[in-house]
Amino acid sequence: MSQQDSHSYEFGRFRLKTAERVLLREGELVPLTPKVFDILVTLVENSGQVVAKDDLMKRVWPNTFVEEGNLTQNISLLRKALGESPGGVQFIETVPRRGYRFVADTNQTWGEKPHEPAPQDDPVPVVSIPNTANQSAGTRRTPLYAFAAGLVVLGLIGLAYFTGWGKAGDPTAIQSIAVLPFVDEAADPDAEYINDKIAESLINSLSKLPQLRVVPRSVVAGYKGKEVDPRKIGQELNVRAVVTGRLRRHGDIISIQADLIDLESVAQLWGQHYDHKVSDVLLVQDDIARDIFENLRLKLNVEEKKQLEAYRLYLKGRNAWNKRTGDALQQAIEFFNQAIAIDPNYGAAYAGLADCYNMLVVYGRLQPKEGFPKAKEAATRALEIDESSAEAHTSMAFIKFRWDWDRPATDREFQEAIRLKPAYAPAHQWYSSYLVAVERFDEAIAEAKRTEELEPLSFVASSHLGWIYYLAGQNDKAIEQCKKILELDPSSFPARRYLGLAYEAKGMYSEAIAEFQTGVKLSGSPLMLALLGHAYAVSGKTAEAKQVLSDLQQLQGQRYVSPYTVAAIYAGLGDQGQAFKWLETAVEERDIWLMNLKVDPVFAKLRSHRQFTDILARLRLRP
């Protein structure tokens, strides 16, 4: 054995033993995932020098495509492991737009190279993994992946710590794993999407575990559609264990079976079956996780418990945010704040917080001047913690568009978010809103379609495409899109909203009024009520339109009422003086809907007026 093979480094209270692949703090093991360990070795070997991000990713993830956000996440984990804190000791310096530099003084030492356990050759059962890529699109459903990923992730994290994964020096420890595509026993046409989401969530979460090497999803996806011997996969991917699973839906009941197989001992280490209502499973996943922990008698140290709890709260926050109701958004804020209280440097939680405040403004629960400053503060903090967070850049782009009215910054932030994480659906969704507002219609439609491709089970994404069609003047496509959604979910008030707008643009006023009336009953939203008022106005129902104006005036004491929507009713009545008066109020309040003014058909008759042009200029939307 050469001395180079056993090369080690010392810095501060730490000793990095490269041959044994361990980091010690005053003789005590510091748990690190394999990727975090590789990053540390690369930085220490180049101590004092800037290591470019691209070079670091090529070194740590050779021959594998990864997003820059993966690197940033692992750097954050490394900082925590080394005990960095704001204003405290620093080992790693971030060099903006370039890379990272290890700044601590280092000394070199040598040690011995440990022995490695020999592999075993026992057979394991063959697993059939169907390929659903060519199945035709079927009925869209409530997303299933969220609960499946949540309960399996938390269960496996608990099991991982319980069984001792990642403990250096323990020859029985599992230090590598692959998550195989789950099998949909009912041949659900949406299986590919569900399986991909489960795999993504599992892989991302398992990657957080100390000393555990997790095979990237892009590599494991190659086994989809094949009958495979897990043992053979283990040899090909050089992993000790695999996760397999099966799921089936029976009406509103979903069943999932997840198993963990140790390929060395040819044994099932853990397996669990769950049956739950789709509508209830998000609410009970924490109870399921706690049951797993109790049955395994899980023992975590204080720091591990804190990190796991913060992550659990973050997942709950995102689940609540996805519901998009006022109460759910307030609940999500509580979850994100609780996660931040546990880990003040949890950048993802700050991005979630920003998204909540953004949506509270969109849904009229907060005035722009109340919600957007809070959103901006949270998004800024998220980017300070993690400058490569696609979620944080997306949050900031939304603010730059709807609140700051900064077109160059908006475009820049959206493009950066998509570059960092091309599969992040909200980035494409909100970018399409910006593109249609600046009359880049073809691009806007393409981005909205991409959103739907990324979230095929999401009614939010599907209805959003209908809205983009409407603003782009493609009303027949908007009607077709919204009708498809309402066939599956008649209670979707966003689909009612966009369908009504498209009907109105085609002069189908009775149909538009019917959709808006249903939308008001479903949502109670002042926005939907204002749309009804405008439909009354343009269809000649003047008395009904004025009654809506009176109703909105009464609502102002209880809810935020968009002055932009009030202006739309006056525009429909032909009262241009009042319409411009309320548009000026919208400018003063920085109403979020103003950014649609240039392309919004409801104000088409005002476009020839100088006052309209002046407002567009102030919005930086010059004709």
Helices and strands as residue ranges (DSSP letters): G 4-6, E 7-11, E 14-17, E 22-25, E 28-29, H 34-45, E 50-52, H 53-60, H 68-82, E 92-95, E 99-102, E 107-110, E 127-129, H 145-163, E 176-179, E 183-184, H 191-206, E 213-214, H 217-220, G 221-223, E 226-228, H 230-237, E 241-250, E 253-262, E 267-277, H 278-296, H 302-323, H 326-342, H 347-362, H 368-385, H 390-402, H 407-420, H 425-437, H 441-454, H 459-471, H 475-488, H 493-505, H 509-523, H 526-538, H 542-555, H 563-573, H 576-589, G 592-596, G 601-606, H 610-618
